[in-house]
């Protein structure tokens, strides 16, 4: 009987210790949702479109150069 009481106290203590982490993640998600809904991130993203396009092309070219020898080896 005594072990059951200790076991139930351990469960309550464990849940109480984890609740701030859960609440913090919920608050972070709400802040992110508010940022997406209320800020002008999409307009600011259009200002950096030229740089994002260049970065994307650089990643594509780098991946082609990296995988080209592998493809040539497979085909030969």
Residue pairs with C-beta under 8 A, 6 or more apart in sequence:
35 41
45 52
